[in-house]
Amino acid sequence: MNFALYRELLAVRPIRRLLLVGMIARIPHSAAGVLLTLHIVLTLGQGYAAAGAAAAVMTIGIALGAPWRGRRVDTAGLRKALVPSVISEAVIWSIVPHVSYQWLLPLVFVGGLLTLPIFSVVRQSLGVLAEGDQRRTAYALDAITTEMVFMIGPAAGAVVATSGYTTIGLTVVGAATSVAGLFLIWFNPPTRSPEESRESAQEQRHAAEVAVVAAAPAHLQEAAAELGPAGSSARAGLRGKVARNFAWFTATVAALFAVAGGAGMVLSGTDVGIVAALETGGRQSEIGIVFFFWCAASVVGGLVYGAMHRPVPPILLLLGMAALTIPMGFAHDTWTLALVSVLPGLLCAPVLSSASEKVADLVSEERRGEAMGWYGSALTAGVALGSPLAGVFIDFMGPSGGFVSVGVAGVLLCLVGLVLQQRRGRVTA
């Protein structure tokens, strides 16, 4: 292991500034999950299944919006792509805490659809600023800073919510995220290397030529479509273009997206499980203790993984994290839960940094923004599944059901993935 890699990486000013900006920008939304959950449970008087459903609706919005947002960054540039997020964050999150549960659902969906894409932007920019083996360390550092955020955000959100200020807290989340977006627009980190930028300019000129052709009179296009072979060629060309656009989406990349989805499911279910376990026992003020141990363990795991010379397959890291989450369901007090959370926590950052590193290695810069958007969609789709899954089992079995349900589901997903990998290896051999 070479921990000097961190010193070398942080000596690069653009990387150091990007990591700092990304960390600050993530803090508001890291508190939003706990705030939204406790707002629905405590202020609106709904159950944890309803809170999980709201979280799922929001993350489905994020999952649908992330690829479009990533593609928008690729084509229009970062600054233009972030403008809708800056506006929506301030507007929507100032309305959400003042409406009923029925109106809250569509609002959080739109909020998720237009959420500030800080995750994909930071990862995409790190893929440009760091090369080769530096990427593992860079992505590990990003995962570490994310965990530090989750030491601060959820604990602060829990304190605000249990003090009866969920309305103010959710409004502050929107305003703070909007300000973070403005700062990101000002900073404008690179999302493509100079060589790729030149290629992008050529693509845009080609797109302009295509637009001129598309602007021809409608009856000429209809006539061309009726010519048979020519129309078929045009359709074949369109299909070929679509195929080229998604040429980066290989079976290996799809497997990485599955790992991201599984990680999101386990992490979101654990998140809801921690809140439910302590709120049910009347220990809401101690939520921050468990989050601190859980996230601190992830920081340690990320530091160790980033200093390693060889990567570890993401699916094995996810298998370990999911299996070690199950024992959290059998903890009966705050400190036991905090200590048991250390074991799965050690693998949180390595899972995410390992999967991100592989995606960056496999996808060219030309499509990396879109790929990272789909990666974010897979992660948030897992979150969308994990929250209601844990919520249903919590309502049915008690707080332990959340940890056990997502842990077992994560283990099964990994076992299926390993079996498919083994069969695929036999076929190719």
Buried (B, 14 or more C-beta within 10 A) or exposed (E): EEEEBBEEBBEBEBBEEBBEBBBBBBBBBBBBBBBBBBBBBBBBEBBBBBBBBBBBBBBBBBBBBBBBBBBBBBBEBBEEBBEBBBEBBBBBBBBBBEEEBEEBBEBBBBBBBBBBBBBBBBBBBBBBBBEEBBBBBBBBBBBBBBBBBBBBBBBBBBBBBBEEBBBEBBBBBBBBBBBBBEEBBEBEBBBBBEEBEEBBEEEEEEEEEEEEEEEEEEEEBEEEEEEEEEBEEBEEEEEEEEEEEEEBBEEEBEBBBBBBBBBBBBBBBBBBBBBBBBBEBEBBBBBBBBBBBBBBBBBBBBBBBBBBEEBBBBBBBBBBBBBBBBBBBEBEEBEBBBEBBBBBBBBBBBBBBBBBBBBBEBBEBBBBBBBBBBBBBBBBBBBBBBBBBBBBBBBEEEBBBBBBBBBBBBBEBBEEBBEEBEEEEEEEE
